[in-house]
Amino acid sequence: MTPFYRNCIAVVSRIFRVLFRYRVVTHGSVPVGGAVCCANHTSWIDPLFVAFSQRRQVHFMGKV
């Protein structure tokens, strides 16, 4: 992880934990290698929660 990404995640995730009180249920189901994480987006803030819930850097891809 780059230092900038790590610092942003650390600061913003603490703010989000206070505001939204979310919790991660399990990390055990995510494989060690590469993985595709698909979220059921109900709002524009969901990608941030996906990034906070992973222990590694998340690279987003999408189509407009």
trRosetta pair geometry for C-beta under 8 A, 3 or more apart (Angstrom, degrees):
i j d omega theta_ij theta_ji phi_ij phi_ji
1 5 5.3 -124 -174 83 93 118
1 6 4.7 105 127 -61 127 101
1 56 7.0 -159 -63 -157 105 52
1 57 4.7 158 -108 -51 83 108
2 5 4.6 89 60 9 88 104
2 6 6.8 -159 88 -7 43 89
2 57 7.3 66 11 -96 77 147
3 6 5.6 -58 -143 40 31 113
3 7 6.1 29 160 -18 67 109
4 7 6.0 -59 -147 38 26 107
4 8 6.3 25 157 -17 64 109
5 8 5.9 -58 -147 38 28 110
5 9 6.2 26 157 -17 65 109
5 57 5.5 29 139 -117 157 111
6 9 6.0 -58 -148 38 26 109
6 10 6.3 28 154 -22 63 109
7 10 5.6 -54 -145 35 31 113
7 11 6.3 22 161 -13 66 108
8 11 6.2 -61 -146 40 28 103
8 12 5.8 7 167 -2 67 117
9 12 6.4 -62 -130 48 23 98
9 13 5.5 22 171 -21 63 118
9 51 6.5 -130 -111 143 107 104
9 52 6.4 166 -158 -103 92 63
10 13 6.4 -56 -135 36 15 107
10 14 6.8 15 161 -18 54 108
11 14 6.3 -65 -161 32 26 108
11 15 6.8 20 151 -14 63 107
12 15 5.6 -54 -152 37 38 112
12 16 6.2 36 152 -18 69 108
12 48 7.1 -98 141 -162 131 119
12 52 7.6 -121 102 -82 93 113
13 16 5.5 -54 -143 41 34 112
13 17 6.3 41 155 -26 66 102
13 52 4.3 146 -110 -131 109 114
14 17 5.7 -47 -146 29 31 113
14 18 6.9 28 155 -14 61 103
15 18 6.1 -61 -159 36 32 108
15 19 6.2 17 153 -9 68 114
16 19 5.7 -61 -137 46 33 105
16 20 5.4 -18 -180 24 74 115
16 22 6.9 -21 142 24 101 115
16 48 6.9 -175 -89 136 155 122
16 49 7.4 -167 169 -89 149 74
16 52 6.4 -108 70 -73 148 164
17 20 7.2 -66 -113 57 16 77
17 21 6.8 61 -177 -100 52 33
17 22 6.7 -101 -111 46 58 73
18 21 7.6 5 -164 -63 13 67
22 49 6.2 -90 164 -133 175 115
22 52 7.7 94 84 95 133 138
24 27 6.7 36 145 -56 130 85
24 52 8.0 -151 -58 119 116 84
24 53 4.7 148 -102 -140 117 89
26 29 5.9 71 110 -2 118 98
27 30 5.9 -53 -173 27 62 113
27 55 6.3 43 -145 -18 143 119
30 35 5.7 -142 -161 31 83 174
30 37 7.5 -7 -117 -85 114 111
30 54 7.1 166 -145 -124 171 86
31 34 7.8 -1 89 70 113 31
31 35 5.3 153 47 -73 92 117
37 50 5.9 150 123 -165 131 118
37 54 7.1 -112 -40 -71 165 128
37 58 7.2 -58 41 -131 136 116
39 46 5.2 170 136 156 141 120
39 47 7.0 -175 41 -85 150 52
39 49 7.7 130 -136 79 151 100
39 50 5.0 -103 -51 -72 141 128
40 46 7.8 -122 84 -153 44 154
41 44 7.8 41 -172 -87 115 31
41 46 4.7 -166 -124 50 71 153
41 47 7.6 0 -105 -43 112 77
42 46 6.4 120 37 -61 63 131
43 46 5.7 138 63 -29 67 92
44 47 7.8 -34 176 15 49 99
45 48 5.4 -45 -174 31 66 118
45 49 6.8 65 135 -19 80 100
46 49 5.6 -56 -153 36 42 111
46 50 6.5 45 151 -22 71 101
47 50 5.3 -49 -148 33 39 116
47 51 6.4 40 153 -19 68 102
47 60 6.2 27 -156 -105 133 139
48 51 5.6 -53 -150 36 34 111
48 52 6.3 31 153 -17 67 106
49 52 5.6 -52 -142 38 34 111
49 53 6.2 33 158 -23 66 110
50 53 6.0 -60 -146 34 27 110
50 54 7.0 20 159 -19 61 108
50 58 6.4 137 124 -148 94 167
51 54 6.5 -64 -154 30 30 106
51 58 4.7 -131 -111 37 74 138
54 57 7.9 -96 108 25 125 2
54 58 5.3 119 44 -59 150 108
